[in-house]
Amino acid sequence: MKATKILNLNPDNPEKEYIREAAEVLIKGGLVIIPTETVYGIAANMTNKKTLERLYEIKQRPKDKPFSLHIASIEMIDKYAKNIPVAAYKLMDKFWPGPLTIIFQSRKDGKVGIRMPDNEVALRIIEEAAVPIVCPSANTSDNPAPVDFQQAIKDLEGLVDLAINTGKAKLGIESTIVDVTVNPLVVLREKAIKKETIEAIAARKTVLFVCTGNSCRSVMAQAMLVKILQEKNRSDVEVLSGGIMMLSGLIASDETKEVLRTENIDVSLHRSQRVTPDILNRSDVILVMEKMHEQRILEISPNTKNRLFLLKEFAKIGTNNLNIEDPIGKSLDFYERIFNTIKEAVERVSNII
């Protein structure tokens, strides 16, 4: 039996040459003990069948019980999962990187468990290897998951090719596992994150208002809905706004501030943000001001189609024009008329969500 090579790494500023060495071992089909924030794991290249057979043998695990993938960025999720529900994006936004394994529909057959660990060494090794990495806990079936390096190497000395030592795991408890392929989602293993926390995050609704620059119409709508929900003592809805333009960090227009003051609303701290796929993916309802906003959002994220509406559809109107016109450059009176339309529609929306 060949001795396992051990590398001692700085957990906060890991040595680049050691990261590359671990990645090379994985690429070539070796097994590497790596740290995560939960417990130590055995990393392996999922595309190498012989490596997986070796891993199953070490873990004494049934072949019909697959290993979860570990990824280095949320952007990698689309490579492996499909039909991702809004609730899953909410959980990823809240807990990744972190101690949550999510089971998705696989792009191949069946399901796939995926986690993004909150550990700099693990993330860098996964990114450097650039191959699909599975990483079950670094223990044999009869022993507890190792929370420090000494526990991990005790069972696996000589069974793996390389072992990374960064001391004790930050959390020392395994990840919670949640299945989002069913509705409502199911918590399969309650560990680092409590079941009630998972369910609360998943159940909370997110409403997103979109205009062009996120400095007037969407600001009015967001501020008005926040006020109405506060008056109703509703804390189960998150309200966001954004723009389709490339600019971020703009303040609300002076006219917008003035109009909202009549409702005792202060938006002086508002800063514009650009609509991104991430924001769209975790929004349950997306309300836009004009048809062009609707078209642009569908270009960015086609899967939003069933959650995307023109805000004016919710107003009592006697016209076929469903666009809420951009007031930028117009008079304060025009801003007030636009706001009245937005307010009426938002009030109706508040009764639905």
GIWOQUI-V946651 format. One record per backbone hydrogen bond with DSSP energy under -1.0 kcal/mol. NH is the residue of the N-H (numbers start at 1). CO is the residue of the C=O. If there is no record, write none. Layout:
<<NH,CO> <NH,CO>>
This chain:
<<5,161> <7,163> <9,165> <19,15> <20,16> <21,17> <22,18> <23,19> <24,20> <25,21> <26,22> <27,23> <28,24> <29,26> <30,25> <32,43> <33,162> <34,41> <40,146> <41,34> <42,136> <43,32> <44,134> <46,132> <48,45> <52,48> <53,49> <54,50> <55,51> <56,52> <57,53> <58,54> <59,55> <61,56> <65,62> <69,113> <70,133> <71,115> <76,73> <77,74> <79,76> <80,77> <81,77> <82,105> <89,85> <90,86> <91,87> <92,88> <93,89> <94,90> <95,91> <96,92> <98,116> <100,98> <101,176> <102,114> <103,178> <104,112> <106,110> <107,80> <112,104> <114,102> <115,69> <119,117> <123,119> <124,120> <125,121> <126,122> <127,123> <128,124> <129,125> <130,126> <134,44> <135,68> <138,40> <139,137> <143,140> <152,148> <153,149> <154,150> <156,152> <157,153> <159,156> <160,156> <161,31> <162,31> <163,5> <164,33> <165,7> <169,147> <171,37> <176,99> <177,189> <178,101> <179,186> <180,103> <186,179> <188,177> <189,177> <192,174> <198,194> <199,195> <200,196> <201,197> <202,198> <203,199> <204,200> <205,236> <207,238> <208,285> <209,240> <210,287> <211,242> <220,216> <221,217> <222,218> <223,219> <224,220> <225,221> <226,222> <227,223> <228,224> <229,225> <230,226> <231,227> <232,228> <233,230> <234,229> <238,205> <240,207> <242,209> <243,273> <244,211> <245,212> <249,272> <253,215> <257,253> <258,254> <259,255> <260,256> <261,257> <263,260> <264,261> <265,260> <270,267> <272,250> <275,243> <280,276> <281,277> <282,278> <283,280> <284,206> <285,206> <286,307> <287,208> <288,309> <289,210> <294,290> <295,291> <296,292> <297,293> <298,294> <299,295> <300,296> <301,297> <304,301> <305,302> <307,304> <309,286> <311,288> <313,310> <314,311> <315,312> <317,315> <324,289> <330,327> <335,331> <336,332> <337,333> <338,334> <339,335> <340,336> <341,337> <342,338> <343,339> <344,340> <345,341> <346,342> <347,343> <348,344> <349,345> <350,346> <352,349> <353,349>>
